[in-house]
Amino acid sequence: MTEKVDRSKLIIPAVAPLYEGLSCIAYPLMRVVVGGFLVPHGMQKLFGAFGGGGIEGTTAGFAKMGLEPAPLLAVLAGGTEFFGGILILLGLFTRVAAAGAVILLLVAAIHVHYANGFFAGKGGYEFALLWAVMAFYVFVRGGGHCSIDRKIGKEF
């Protein structure tokens, strides 16, 4: 779905075809990246992949941070990232999965990272908040034109 660009408002009107041509892939690309980036984090929490702690390590880490009931929250967090990420990537039940991701990422930003300040390099909330806002945009926009939601003709 190509969006028309008002050339009269562009400083360089000759770039309008580039913007118009890329408009059809910009949102699907963002949705796929948001979902795709969540999946490996879920794999760390659920399966211990990529150096993660698995359920046991995630549970212990959550308990240490005061997130209780830690075993349940570890499964919910890992499941939201892994299964929710796959759903966002595919554009299936997109808004439900994105809502879960927004909640998860806001909890991470506030409860886990806020005390460390803004910058992610120092363990701050910058990165988690950025991803929460991107997931919020996916929640608001839904699956979009390149999604299973659109193919089945129903969305939440």
Rosetta blueprint (number, residue, H / E / L):
1 M L
2 T L
3 E L
4 K L
5 V L
6 D L
7 R H
8 S H
9 K H
10 L L
11 I L
12 I L
13 P H
14 A H
15 V H
16 A H
17 P H
18 L H
19 Y H
20 E H
21 G H
22 L H
23 S H
24 C H
25 I H
26 A H
27 Y H
28 P H
29 L H
30 M H
31 R H
32 V H
33 V H
34 V H
35 G H
36 G H
37 F H
38 L H
39 V H
40 P H
41 H H
42 G H
43 M H
44 Q H
45 K H
46 L H
47 F H
48 G L
49 A H
50 F H
51 G H
52 G L
53 G L
54 G H
55 I H
56 E H
57 G H
58 T H
59 T H
60 A H
61 G H
62 F H
63 A H
64 K H
65 M L
66 G L
67 L L
68 E L
69 P L
70 A H
71 P H
72 L H
73 L H
74 A H
75 V H
76 L H
77 A H
78 G H
79 G H
80 T H
81 E H
82 F H
83 F H
84 G H
85 G H
86 I H
87 L H
88 I H
89 L H
90 L H
91 G L
92 L L
93 F L
94 T H
95 R H
96 V H
97 A H
98 A H
99 A H
100 G H
101 A H
102 V H
103 I H
104 L H
105 L H
106 L H
107 V H
108 A H
109 A H
110 I H
111 H H
112 V H
113 H H
114 Y H
115 A H
116 N H
117 G L
118 F L
119 F L
120 A H
121 G H
122 K H
123 G L
124 G L
125 Y L
126 E H
127 F H
128 A H
129 L H
130 L H
131 W H
132 A H
133 V H
134 M H
135 A H
136 F H
137 Y H
138 V H
139 F H
140 V H
141 R H
142 G L
143 G L
144 G L
145 H L
146 C L
147 S L
148 I H
149 D H
150 R H
151 K H
152 I H
153 G L
154 K L
155 E L
156 F L
